[in-house]
Amino acid sequence: ELGREVADGQEARRILRIGEFYSSADETLAKNGFAPNRKPKAVAEPLRAVA
């Protein structure tokens, strides 16, 4: 109907990376083509004191 073949089970596992596990969130993001998590910034003190 759309002009493409239907993936079999092995192809679907490869395409969708079913069954792959990673050791950290950063590794998971990198392997799946996403940007890494931002590093936490130091908490700044308030600009002025609240009365």
mmCIF entry with sequence, helices, sheets and N, C-alpha, C, O atoms, coordinates in Angstrom:
data_MODEL
# 
_entry.id   MODEL 
# 
_entity.id                         1 
_entity.type                       polymer 
_entity.pdbx_number_of_molecules   1 
# 
_entity_poly.entity_id                      1 
_entity_poly.type                           'polypeptide(L)' 
_entity_poly.nstd_linkage                   no 
_entity_poly.nstd_monomer                   no 
_entity_poly.pdbx_seq_one_letter_code       ELGREVADGQEARRILRIGEFYSSADETLAKNGFAPNRKPKAVAEPLRAVA 
_entity_poly.pdbx_seq_one_letter_code_can   ELGREVADGQEARRILRIGEFYSSADETLAKNGFAPNRKPKAVAEPLRAVA 
_entity_poly.pdbx_strand_id                 A 
# 
loop_
_entity_poly_seq.entity_id 
_entity_poly_seq.num 
_entity_poly_seq.mon_id 
_entity_poly_seq.hetero 
1 1  GLU n 
1 2  LEU n 
1 3  GLY n 
1 4  ARG n 
1 5  GLU n 
1 6  VAL n 
1 7  ALA n 
1 8  ASP n 
1 9  GLY n 
1 10 GLN n 
1 11 GLU n 
1 12 ALA n 
1 13 ARG n 
1 14 ARG n 
1 15 ILE n 
1 16 LEU n 
1 17 ARG n 
1 18 ILE n 
1 19 GLY n 
1 20 GLU n 
1 21 PHE n 
1 22 TYR n 
1 23 SER n 
1 24 SER n 
1 25 ALA n 
1 26 ASP n 
1 27 GLU n 
1 28 THR n 
1 29 LEU n 
1 30 ALA n 
1 31 LYS n 
1 32 ASN n 
1 33 GLY n 
1 34 PHE n 
1 35 ALA n 
1 36 PRO n 
1 37 ASN n 
1 38 ARG n 
1 39 LYS n 
1 40 PRO n 
1 41 LYS n 
1 42 ALA n 
1 43 VAL n 
1 44 ALA n 
1 45 GLU n 
1 46 PRO n 
1 47 LEU n 
1 48 ARG n 
1 49 ALA n 
1 50 VAL n 
1 51 ALA n 
# 
_struct_asym.id          A 
_struct_asym.entity_id   1 
# 
loop_
_struct_conf.conf_type_id 
_struct_conf.id 
_struct_conf.pdbx_PDB_helix_id 
_struct_conf.beg_label_comp_id 
_struct_conf.beg_label_asym_id 
_struct_conf.beg_label_seq_id 
_struct_conf.pdbx_beg_PDB_ins_code 
_struct_conf.end_label_comp_id 
_struct_conf.end_label_asym_id 
_struct_conf.end_label_seq_id 
_struct_conf.pdbx_end_PDB_ins_code 
_struct_conf.beg_auth_comp_id 
_struct_conf.beg_auth_asym_id 
_struct_conf.beg_auth_seq_id 
_struct_conf.end_auth_comp_id 
_struct_conf.end_auth_asym_id 
_struct_conf.end_auth_seq_id 
_struct_conf.pdbx_PDB_helix_class 
_struct_conf.details 
_struct_conf.pdbx_PDB_helix_length 
HELX_P HELX_P1 AA1 GLY A 9  ? LEU A 16 ? GLY A 9  LEU A 16 1 ? 8 
HELX_P HELX_P2 AA2 ALA A 25 ? LYS A 31 ? ALA A 25 LYS A 31 1 ? 7 
# 
_struct_conf_type.id          HELX_P 
_struct_conf_type.criteria    ? 
_struct_conf_type.reference   ? 
# 
loop_
_atom_site.group_PDB 
_atom_site.id 
_atom_site.type_symbol 
_atom_site.label_atom_id 
_atom_site.label_alt_id 
_atom_site.label_comp_id 
_atom_site.label_asym_id 
_atom_site.label_entity_id 
_atom_site.label_seq_id 
_atom_site.pdbx_PDB_ins_code 
_atom_site.Cartn_x 
_atom_site.Cartn_y 
_atom_site.Cartn_z 
_atom_site.occupancy 
_atom_site.B_iso_or_equiv 
_atom_site.pdbx_formal_charge 
_atom_site.auth_seq_id 
_atom_site.auth_comp_id 
_atom_site.auth_asym_id 
_atom_site.auth_atom_id 
_atom_site.pdbx_PDB_model_num 
ATOM 1   N N  . GLU A 1 1  ? 0.816  -1.194  0.000  1.00 0.00 ? 1  GLU A N  1 
ATOM 2   C CA . GLU A 1 1  ? 0.000  0.000   0.000  1.00 0.00 ? 1  GLU A CA 1 
ATOM 3   C C  . GLU A 1 1  ? 0.865  1.266   0.000  1.00 0.00 ? 1  GLU A C  1 
ATOM 4   O O  . GLU A 1 1  ? 0.556  2.224   -0.708 1.00 0.00 ? 1  GLU A O  1 
ATOM 5   N N  . LEU A 1 2  ? 1.930  1.274   0.777  1.00 0.00 ? 2  LEU A N  1 
ATOM 6   C CA . LEU A 1 2  ? 2.805  2.442   0.820  1.00 0.00 ? 2  LEU A CA 1 
ATOM 7   C C  . LEU A 1 2  ? 4.050  2.269   -0.041 1.00 0.00 ? 2  LEU A C  1 
ATOM 8   O O  . LEU A 1 2  ? 4.889  3.167   -0.099 1.00 0.00 ? 2  LEU A O  1 
ATOM 9   N N  . GLY A 1 3  ? 4.177  1.140   -0.702 1.00 0.00 ? 3  GLY A N  1 
ATOM 10  C CA . GLY A 1 3  ? 5.306  0.924   -1.585 1.00 0.00 ? 3  GLY A CA 1 
ATOM 11  C C  . GLY A 1 3  ? 6.568  0.463   -0.893 1.00 0.00 ? 3  GLY A C  1 
ATOM 12  O O  . GLY A 1 3  ? 7.657  0.603   -1.450 1.00 0.00 ? 3  GLY A O  1 
ATOM 13  N N  . ARG A 1 4  ? 6.455  -0.083  0.304  1.00 0.00 ? 4  ARG A N  1 
ATOM 14  C CA . ARG A 1 4  ? 7.632  -0.596  0.994  1.00 0.00 ? 4  ARG A CA 1 
ATOM 15  C C  . ARG A 1 4  ? 7.336  -1.970  1.568  1.00 0.00 ? 4  ARG A C  1 
ATOM 16  O O  . ARG A 1 4  ? 6.183  -2.329  1.803  1.00 0.00 ? 4  ARG A O  1 
ATOM 17  N N  . GLU A 1 5  ? 8.392  -2.725  1.787  1.00 0.00 ? 5  GLU A N  1 
ATOM 18  C CA . GLU A 1 5  ? 8.223  -4.064  2.333  1.00 0.00 ? 5  GLU A CA 1 
ATOM 19  C C  . GLU A 1 5  ? 8.036  -3.998  3.844  1.00 0.00 ? 5  GLU A C  1 
ATOM 20  O O  . GLU A 1 5  ? 8.468  -3.049  4.498  1.00 0.00 ? 5  GLU A O  1 
ATOM 21  N N  . VAL A 1 6  ? 7.391  -5.014  4.382  1.00 0.00 ? 6  VAL A N  1 
ATOM 22  C CA . VAL A 1 6  ? 7.188  -5.111  5.821  1.00 0.00 ? 6  VAL A CA 1 
ATOM 23  C C  . VAL A 1 6  ? 8.405  -5.807  6.421  1.00 0.00 ? 6  VAL A C  1 
ATOM 24  O O  . VAL A 1 6  ? 8.876  -6.816  5.894  1.00 0.00 ? 6  VAL A O  1 
ATOM 25  N N  . ALA A 1 7  ? 8.911  -5.260  7.528  1.00 0.00 ? 7  ALA A N  1 
ATOM 26  C CA . ALA A 1 7  ? 10.083 -5.849  8.180  1.00 0.00 ? 7  ALA A CA 1 
ATOM 27  C C  . ALA A 1 7  ? 9.694  -7.145  8.877  1.00 0.00 ? 7  ALA A C  1 
ATOM 28  O O  . ALA A 1 7  ? 8.618  -7.251  9.466  1.00 0.00 ? 7  ALA A O  1 
ATOM 29  N N  . ASP A 1 8  ? 10.590 -8.131  8.799  1.00 0.00 ? 8  ASP A N  1 
ATOM 30  C CA . ASP A 1 8  ? 10.346 -9.356  9.557  1.00 0.00 ? 8  ASP A CA 1 
ATOM 31  C C  . ASP A 1 8  ? 10.857 -9.143  10.987 1.00 0.00 ? 8  ASP A C  1 
ATOM 32  O O  . ASP A 1 8  ? 11.333 -8.058  11.319 1.00 0.00 ? 8  ASP A O  1 
ATOM 33  N N  . GLY A 1 9  ? 10.762 -10.156 11.813 1.00 0.00 ? 9  GLY A N  1 
ATOM 34  C CA . GLY A 1 9  ? 11.130 -10.029 13.219 1.00 0.00 ? 9  GLY A CA 1 
ATOM 35  C C  . GLY A 1 9  ? 12.564 -9.600  13.440 1.00 0.00 ? 9  GLY A C  1 
ATOM 36  O O  . GLY A 1 9  ? 12.831 -8.724  14.262 1.00 0.00 ? 9  GLY A O  1 
ATOM 37  N N  . GLN A 1 10 ? 13.496 -10.210 12.714 1.00 0.00 ? 10 GLN A N  1 
ATOM 38  C CA . GLN A 1 10 ? 14.915 -9.868  12.878 1.00 0.00 ? 10 GLN A CA 1 
ATOM 39  C C  . GLN A 1 10 ? 15.195 -8.430  12.441 1.00 0.00 ? 10 GLN A C  1 
ATOM 40  O O  . GLN A 1 10 ? 15.952 -7.717  13.100 1.00 0.00 ? 10 GLN A O  1 
ATOM 41  N N  . GLU A 1 11 ? 14.594 -8.009  11.346 1.00 0.00 ? 11 GLU A N  1 
ATOM 42  C CA . GLU A 1 11 ? 14.790 -6.636  10.882 1.00 0.00 ? 11 GLU A CA 1 
ATOM 43  C C  . GLU A 1 11 ? 14.194 -5.635  11.865 1.00 0.00 ? 11 GLU A C  1 
ATOM 44  O O  . GLU A 1 11 ? 14.786 -4.585  12.116 1.00 0.00 ? 11 GLU A O  1 
ATOM 45  N N  . ALA A 1 12 ? 13.031 -5.950  12.422 1.00 0.00 ? 12 ALA A N  1 
ATOM 46  C CA . ALA A 1 12 ? 12.397 -5.062  13.394 1.00 0.00 ? 12 ALA A CA 1 
ATOM 47  C C  . ALA A 1 12 ? 13.274 -4.913  14.634 1.00 0.00 ? 12 ALA A C  1 
ATOM 48  O O  . ALA A 1 12 ? 13.426 -3.810  15.159 1.00 0.00 ? 12 ALA A O  1 
ATOM 49  N N  . ARG A 1 13 ? 13.851 -6.018  15.105 1.00 0.00 ? 13 ARG A N  1 
ATOM 50  C CA . ARG A 1 13 ? 14.751 -5.950  16.263 1.00 0.00 ? 13 ARG A CA 1 
ATOM 51  C C  . ARG A 1 13 ? 15.959 -5.068  15.968 1.00 0.00 ? 13 ARG A C  1 
ATOM 52  O O  . ARG A 1 13 ? 16.385 -4.292  16.824 1.00 0.00 ? 13 ARG A O  1 
ATOM 53  N N  . ARG A 1 14 ? 16.508 -5.180  14.775 1.00 0.00 ? 14 ARG A N  1 
ATOM 54  C CA . ARG A 1 14 ? 17.671 -4.375  14.400 1.00 0.00 ? 14 ARG A CA 1 
ATOM 55  C C  . ARG A 1 14 ? 17.295 -2.902  14.272 1.00 0.00 ? 14 ARG A C  1 
ATOM 56  O O  . ARG A 1 14 ? 18.011 -2.034  14.772 1.00 0.00 ? 14 ARG A O  1 
ATOM 57  N N  . ILE A 1 15 ? 16.183 -2.616  13.611 1.00 0.00 ? 15 ILE A N  1 
ATOM 58  C CA . ILE A 1 15 ? 15.766 -1.234  13.378 1.00 0.00 ? 15 ILE A CA 1 
ATOM 59  C C  . ILE A 1 15 ? 15.392 -0.539  14.686 1.00 0.00 ? 15 ILE A C  1 
ATOM 60  O O  . ILE A 1 15 ? 15.802 0.597   14.926 1.00 0.00 ? 15 ILE A O  1 
ATOM 61  N N  . LEU A 1 16 ? 14.619 -1.215  15.527 1.00 0.00 ? 16 LEU A N  1 
ATOM 62  C CA . LEU A 1 16 ? 14.124 -0.614  16.767 1.00 0.00 ? 16 LEU A CA 1 
ATOM 63  C C  . LEU A 1 16 ? 15.038 -0.854  17.963 1.00 0.00 ? 16 LEU A C  1 
ATOM 64  O O  . LEU A 1 16 ? 14.757 -0.387  19.067 1.00 0.00 ? 16 LEU A O  1 
ATOM 65  N N  . ARG A 1 17 ? 16.138 -1.586  17.741 1.00 0.00 ? 17 ARG A N  1 
ATOM 66  C CA . ARG A 1 17 ? 17.125 -1.884  18.786 1.00 0.00 ? 17 ARG A CA 1 
ATOM 67  C C  . ARG A 1 17 ? 16.485 -2.573  19.989 1.00 0.00 ? 17 ARG A C  1 
ATOM 68  O O  . ARG A 1 17 ? 16.773 -2.247  21.141 1.00 0.00 ? 17 ARG A O  1 
ATOM 69  N N  . ILE A 1 18 ? 15.622 -3.521  19.694 1.00 0.00 ? 18 ILE A N  1 
ATOM 70  C CA . ILE A 1 18 ? 14.955 -4.286  20.746 1.00 0.00 ? 18 ILE A CA 1 
ATOM 71  C C  . ILE A 1 18 ? 15.966 -5.239  21.369 1.00 0.00 ? 18 ILE A C  1 
ATOM 72  O O  . ILE A 1 18 ? 16.678 -5.945  20.655 1.00 0.00 ? 18 ILE A O  1 
ATOM 73  N N  . GLY A 1 19 ? 16.031 -5.260  22.687 1.00 0.00 ? 19 GLY A N  1 
ATOM 74  C CA . GLY A 1 19 ? 16.931 -6.164  23.391 1.00 0.00 ? 19 GLY A CA 1 
ATOM 75  C C  . GLY A 1 19 ? 18.311 -5.603  23.643 1.00 0.00 ? 19 GLY A C  1 
ATOM 76  O O  . GLY A 1 19 ? 19.159 -6.306  24.193 1.00 0.00 ? 19 GLY A O  1 
ATOM 77  N N  . GLU A 1 20 ? 18.570 -4.360  23.262 1.00 0.00 ? 20 GLU A N  1 
ATOM 78  C CA . GLU A 1 20 ? 19.868 -3.743  23.544 1.00 0.00 ? 20 GLU A CA 1 
ATOM 79  C C  . GLU A 1 20 ? 19.784 -2.997  24.867 1.00 0.00 ? 20 GLU A C  1 
ATOM 80  O O  . GLU A 1 20 ? 18.823 -2.272  25.122 1.00 0.00 ? 20 GLU A O  1 
ATOM 81  N N  . PHE A 1 21 ? 20.789 -3.179  25.698 1.00 0.00 ? 21 PHE A N  1 
ATOM 82  C CA . PHE A 1 21 ? 20.833 -2.522  26.999 1.00 0.00 ? 21 PHE A CA 1 
ATOM 83  C C  . PHE A 1 21 ? 22.130 -1.749  27.116 1.00 0.00 ? 21 PHE A C  1 
ATOM 84  O O  . PHE A 1 21 ? 23.150 -2.146  26.551 1.00 0.00 ? 21 PHE A O  1 
ATOM 85  N N  . TYR A 1 22 ? 22.095 -0.645  27.848 1.00 0.00 ? 22 TYR A N  1 
ATOM 86  C CA . TYR A 1 22 ? 23.254 0.211   28.015 1.00 0.00 ? 22 TYR A CA 1 
ATOM 87  C C  . TYR A 1 22 ? 23.516 0.414   29.497 1.00 0.00 ? 22 TYR A C  1 
ATOM 88  O O  . TYR A 1 22 ? 22.627 0.221   30.326 1.00 0.00 ? 22 TYR A O  1 
ATOM 89  N N  . SER A 1 23 ? 24.741 0.804   29.825 1.00 0.00 ? 23 SER A N  1 
ATOM 90  C CA . SER A 1 23 ? 25.132 0.909   31.230 1.00 0.00 ? 23 SER A CA 1 
ATOM 91  C C  . SER A 1 23 ? 24.751 2.241   31.871 1.00 0.00 ? 23 SER A C  1 
ATOM 92  O O  . SER A 1 23 ? 24.735 2.346   33.098 1.00 0.00 ? 23 SER A O  1 
ATOM 93  N N  . SER A 1 24 ? 24.447 3.253   31.072 1.00 0.00 ? 24 SER A N  1 
ATOM 94  C CA . SER A 1 24 ? 24.097 4.550   31.657 1.00 0.00 ? 24 SER A CA 1 
ATOM 95  C C  . SER A 1 24 ? 23.140 5.296   30.734 1.00 0.00 ? 24 SER A C  1 
ATOM 96  O O  . SER A 1 24 ? 22.969 4.943   29.567 1.00 0.00 ? 24 SER A O  1 
ATOM 97  N N  . ALA A 1 25 ? 22.526 6.327   31.283 1.00 0.00 ? 25 ALA A N  1 
ATOM 98  C CA . ALA A 1 25 ? 21.623 7.159   30.483 1.00 0.00 ? 25 ALA A CA 1 
ATOM 99  C C  . ALA A 1 25 ? 22.400 7.894   29.397 1.00 0.00 ? 25 ALA A C  1 
ATOM 100 O O  . ALA A 1 25 ? 21.907 8.051   28.280 1.00 0.00 ? 25 ALA A O  1 
ATOM 101 N N  . ASP A 1 26 ? 23.614 8.346   29.719 1.00 0.00 ? 26 ASP A N  1 
ATOM 102 C CA . ASP A 1 26 ? 24.422 9.058   28.728 1.00 0.00 ? 26 ASP A CA 1 
ATOM 103 C C  . ASP A 1 26 ? 24.781 8.152   27.553 1.00 0.00 ? 26 ASP A C  1 
ATOM 104 O O  . ASP A 1 26 ? 24.754 8.592   26.403 1.00 0.00 ? 26 ASP A O  1 
ATOM 105 N N  . GLU A 1 27 ? 25.114 6.904   27.825 1.00 0.00 ? 27 GLU A N  1 
ATOM 106 C CA . GLU A 1 27 ? 25.429 5.960   26.755 1.00 0.00 ? 27 GLU A CA 1 
ATOM 107 C C  . GLU A 1 27 ? 24.192 5.681   25.901 1.00 0.00 ? 27 GLU A C  1 
ATOM 108 O O  . GLU A 1 27 ? 24.290 5.584   24.678 1.00 0.00 ? 27 GLU A O  1 
ATOM 109 N N  . THR A 1 28 ? 23.037 5.552   26.540 1.00 0.00 ? 28 THR A N  1 
ATOM 110 C CA . THR A 1 28 ? 21.786 5.322   25.817 1.00 0.00 ? 28 THR A CA 1 
ATOM 111 C C  . THR A 1 28 ? 21.491 6.478   24.872 1.00 0.00 ? 28 THR A C  1 
ATOM 112 O O  . THR A 1 28 ? 21.139 6.261   23.713 1.00 0.00 ? 28 THR A O  1 
ATOM 113 N N  . LEU A 1 29 ? 21.632 7.704   25.363 1.00 0.00 ? 29 LEU A N  1 
ATOM 114 C CA . LEU A 1 29 ? 21.385 8.874   24.522 1.00 0.00 ? 29 LEU A CA 1 
ATOM 115 C C  . LEU A 1 29 ? 22.351 8.912   23.342 1.00 0.00 ? 29 LEU A C  1 
ATOM 116 O O  . LEU A 1 29 ? 21.944 9.184   22.213 1.00 0.00 ? 29 LEU A O  1 
ATOM 117 N N  . ALA A 1 30 ? 23.627 8.641   23.599 1.00 0.00 ? 30 ALA A N  1 
ATOM 118 C CA . ALA A 1 30 ? 24.629 8.679   22.534 1.00 0.00 ? 30 ALA A CA 1 
ATOM 119 C C  . ALA A 1 30 ? 24.359 7.616   21.470 1.00 0.00 ? 30 ALA A C  1 
ATOM 120 O O  . ALA A 1 30 ? 24.448 7.906   20.276 1.00 0.00 ? 30 ALA A O  1 
ATOM 121 N N  . LYS A 1 31 ? 24.034 6.402   21.879 1.00 0.00 ? 31 LYS A N  1 
ATOM 122 C CA . LYS A 1 31 ? 23.797 5.310   20.930 1.00 0.00 ? 31 LYS A CA 1 
ATOM 123 C C  . LYS A 1 31 ? 22.549 5.541   20.087 1.00 0.00 ? 31 LYS A C  1 
ATOM 124 O O  . LYS A 1 31 ? 22.446 5.023   18.975 1.00 0.00 ? 31 LYS A O  1 
ATOM 125 N N  . ASN A 1 32 ? 21.595 6.322   20.613 1.00 0.00 ? 32 ASN A N  1 
ATOM 126 C CA . ASN A 1 32 ? 20.352 6.562   19.893 1.00 0.00 ? 32 ASN A CA 1 
ATOM 127 C C  . ASN A 1 32 ? 20.306 7.922   19.208 1.00 0.00 ? 32 ASN A C  1 
ATOM 128 O O  . ASN A 1 32 ? 19.254 8.342   18.726 1.00 0.00 ? 32 ASN A O  1 
ATOM 129 N N  . GLY A 1 33 ? 21.447 8.614   19.162 1.00 0.00 ? 33 GLY A N  1 
ATOM 130 C CA . GLY A 1 33 ? 21.556 9.838   18.382 1.00 0.00 ? 33 GLY A CA 1 
ATOM 131 C C  . GLY A 1 33 ? 21.029 11.097  19.045 1.00 0.00 ? 33 GLY A C  1 
ATOM 132 O O  . GLY A 1 33 ? 20.709 12.066  18.356 1.00 0.00 ? 33 GLY A O  1 
ATOM 133 N N  . PHE A 1 34 ? 20.932 11.105  20.365 1.00 0.00 ? 34 PHE A N  1 
ATOM 134 C CA . PHE A 1 34 ? 20.457 12.288  21.071 1.00 0.00 ? 34 PHE A CA 1 
ATOM 135 C C  . PHE A 1 34 ? 21.631 13.039  21.689 1.00 0.00 ? 34 PHE A C  1 
ATOM 136 O O  . PHE A 1 34 ? 22.713 12.478  21.863 1.00 0.00 ? 34 PHE A O  1 
ATOM 137 N N  . ALA A 1 35 ? 21.414 14.302  22.017 1.00 0.00 ? 35 ALA A N  1 
ATOM 138 C CA . ALA A 1 35 ? 22.437 15.101  22.681 1.00 0.00 ? 35 ALA A CA 1 
ATOM 139 C C  . ALA A 1 35 ? 22.608 14.610  24.116 1.00 0.00 ? 35 ALA A C  1 
ATOM 140 O O  . ALA A 1 35 ? 21.654 14.113  24.714 1.00 0.00 ? 35 ALA A O  1 
ATOM 141 N N  . PRO A 1 36 ? 23.812 14.742  24.676 1.00 0.00 ? 36 PRO A N  1 
ATOM 142 C CA . PRO A 1 36 ? 24.022 14.291  26.058 1.00 0.00 ? 36 PRO A CA 1 
ATOM 143 C C  . PRO A 1 36 ? 23.270 15.167  27.055 1.00 0.00 ? 36 PRO A C  1 
ATOM 144 O O  . PRO A 1 36 ? 22.896 16.301  26.755 1.00 0.00 ? 36 PRO A O  1 
ATOM 145 N N  . ASN A 1 37 ? 23.057 14.614  28.246 1.00 0.00 ? 37 ASN A N  1 
ATOM 146 C CA . ASN A 1 37 ? 22.421 15.383  29.313 1.00 0.00 ? 37 ASN A CA 1 
ATOM 147 C C  . ASN A 1 37 ? 23.302 16.564  29.671 1.00 0.00 ? 37 ASN A C  1 
ATOM 148 O O  . ASN A 1 37 ? 24.528 16.495  29.583 1.00 0.00 ? 37 ASN A O  1 
ATOM 149 N N  . ARG A 1 38 ? 22.664 17.642  30.073 1.00 0.00 ? 38 ARG A N  1 
ATOM 150 C CA . ARG A 1 38 ? 23.430 18.801  30.525 1.00 0.00 ? 38 ARG A CA 1 
ATOM 151 C C  . ARG A 1 38 ? 24.031 18.518  31.887 1.00 0.00 ? 38 ARG A C  1 
ATOM 152 O O  . ARG A 1 38 ? 23.455 17.792  32.698 1.00 0.00 ? 38 ARG A O  1 
ATOM 153 N N  . LYS A 1 39 ? 25.187 19.096  32.127 1.00 0.00 ? 39 LYS A N  1 
ATOM 154 C CA . LYS A 1 39 ? 25.822 18.967  33.432 1.00 0.00 ? 39 LYS A CA 1 
ATOM 155 C C  . LYS A 1 39 ? 25.088 19.880  34.413 1.00 0.00 ? 39 LYS A C  1 
ATOM 156 O O  . LYS A 1 39 ? 24.713 20.996  34.053 1.00 0.00 ? 39 LYS A O  1 
ATOM 157 N N  . PRO A 1 40 ? 24.878 19.421  35.645 1.00 0.00 ? 40 PRO A N  1 
ATOM 158 C CA . PRO A 1 40 ? 24.179 20.282  36.610 1.00 0.00 ? 40 PRO A CA 1 
ATOM 159 C C  . PRO A 1 40 ? 25.011 21.520  36.932 1.00 0.00 ? 40 PRO A C  1 
ATOM 160 O O  . PRO A 1 40 ? 26.228 21.443  37.101 1.00 0.00 ? 40 PRO A O  1 
ATOM 161 N N  . LYS A 1 41 ? 24.342 22.642  37.011 1.00 0.00 ? 41 LYS A N  1 
ATOM 162 C CA . LYS A 1 41 ? 25.024 23.894  37.332 1.00 0.00 ? 41 LYS A CA 1 
ATOM 163 C C  . LYS A 1 41 ? 24.959 24.130  38.833 1.00 0.00 ? 41 LYS A C  1 
ATOM 164 O O  . LYS A 1 41 ? 24.085 23.604  39.522 1.00 0.00 ? 41 LYS A O  1 
ATOM 165 N N  . ALA A 1 42 ? 25.890 24.921  39.324 1.00 0.00 ? 42 ALA A N  1 
ATOM 166 C CA . ALA A 1 42 ? 25.880 25.280  40.736 1.00 0.00 ? 42 ALA A CA 1 
ATOM 167 C C  . ALA A 1 42 ? 24.679 26.184  41.001 1.00 0.00 ? 42 ALA A C  1 
ATOM 168 O O  . ALA A 1 42 ? 24.323 27.019  40.170 1.00 0.00 ? 42 ALA A O  1 
ATOM 169 N N  . VAL A 1 43 ? 24.074 26.010  42.146 1.00 0.00 ? 43 VAL A N  1 
ATOM 170 C CA . VAL A 1 43 ? 22.921 26.824  42.504 1.00 0.00 ? 43 VAL A CA 1 
ATOM 171 C C  . VAL A 1 43 ? 23.422 28.198  42.928 1.00 0.00 ? 43 VAL A C  1 
ATOM 172 O O  . VAL A 1 43 ? 24.245 28.315  43.837 1.00 0.00 ? 43 VAL A O  1 
ATOM 173 N N  . ALA A 1 44 ? 22.929 29.221  42.272 1.00 0.00 ? 44 ALA A N  1 
ATOM 174 C CA . ALA A 1 44 ? 23.351 30.587  42.578 1.00 0.00 ? 44 ALA A CA 1 
ATOM 175 C C  . ALA A 1 44 ? 22.567 31.126  43.766 1.00 0.00 ? 44 ALA A C  1 
ATOM 176 O O  . ALA A 1 44 ? 21.445 30.700  44.040 1.00 0.00 ? 44 ALA A O  1 
ATOM 177 N N  . GLU A 1 45 ? 23.173 32.052  44.450 1.00 0.00 ? 45 GLU A N  1 
ATOM 178 C CA . GLU A 1 45 ? 22.477 32.707  45.551 1.00 0.00 ? 45 GLU A CA 1 
ATOM 179 C C  . GLU A 1 45 ? 21.470 33.690  44.970 1.00 0.00 ? 45 GLU A C  1 
ATOM 180 O O  . GLU A 1 45 ? 21.655 34.181  43.857 1.00 0.00 ? 45 GLU A O  1 
ATOM 181 N N  . PRO A 1 46 ? 20.405 33.981  45.715 1.00 0.00 ? 46 PRO A N  1 
ATOM 182 C CA . PRO A 1 46 ? 19.421 34.947  45.213 1.00 0.00 ? 46 PRO A CA 1 
ATOM 183 C C  . PRO A 1 46 ? 20.060 36.316  44.993 1.00 0.00 ? 46 PRO A C  1 
ATOM 184 O O  . PRO A 1 46 ? 21.018 36.683  45.672 1.00 0.00 ? 46 PRO A O  1 
ATOM 185 N N  . LEU A 1 47 ? 19.516 37.064  44.035 1.00 0.00 ? 47 LEU A N  1 
ATOM 186 C CA . LEU A 1 47 ? 20.068 38.374  43.726 1.00 0.00 ? 47 LEU A CA 1 
ATOM 187 C C  . LEU A 1 47 ? 19.838 39.378  44.849 1.00 0.00 ? 47 LEU A C  1 
ATOM 188 O O  . LEU A 1 47 ? 20.656 40.272  45.066 1.00 0.00 ? 47 LEU A O  1 
ATOM 189 N N  . ARG A 1 48 ? 18.734 39.232  45.554 1.00 0.00 ? 48 ARG A N  1 
ATOM 190 C CA . ARG A 1 48 ? 18.468 40.133  46.675 1.00 0.00 ? 48 ARG A CA 1 
ATOM 191 C C  . ARG A 1 48 ? 17.775 39.358  47.780 1.00 0.00 ? 48 ARG A C  1 
ATOM 192 O O  . ARG A 1 48 ? 17.139 38.332  47.538 1.00 0.00 ? 48 ARG A O  1 
ATOM 193 N N  . ALA A 1 49 ? 17.907 39.858  48.973 1.00 0.00 ? 49 ALA A N  1 
ATOM 194 C CA . ALA A 1 49 ? 17.293 39.198  50.118 1.00 0.00 ? 49 ALA A CA 1 
ATOM 195 C C  . ALA A 1 49 ? 15.801 39.497  50.147 1.00 0.00 ? 49 ALA A C  1 
ATOM 196 O O  . ALA A 1 49 ? 15.376 40.605  49.819 1.00 0.00 ? 49 ALA A O  1 
ATOM 197 N N  . VAL A 1 50 ? 15.026 38.527  50.532 1.00 0.00 ? 50 VAL A N  1 
ATOM 198 C CA . VAL A 1 50 ? 13.582 38.704  50.642 1.00 0.00 ? 50 VAL A CA 1 
ATOM 199 C C  . VAL A 1 50 ? 13.274 39.153  52.059 1.00 0.00 ? 50 VAL A C  1 
ATOM 200 O O  . VAL A 1 50 ? 13.772 38.572  53.022 1.00 0.00 ? 50 VAL A O  1 
ATOM 201 N N  . ALA A 1 51 ? 12.449 40.193  52.186 1.00 0.00 ? 51 ALA A N  1 
ATOM 202 C CA . ALA A 1 51 ? 12.144 40.756  53.509 1.00 0.00 ? 51 ALA A CA 1 
ATOM 203 C C  . ALA A 1 51 ? 11.239 39.874  54.312 1.00 0.00 ? 51 ALA A C  1 
ATOM 204 O O  . ALA A 1 51 ? 10.893 40.211  55.444 1.00 0.00 ? 51 ALA A O  1 
# 
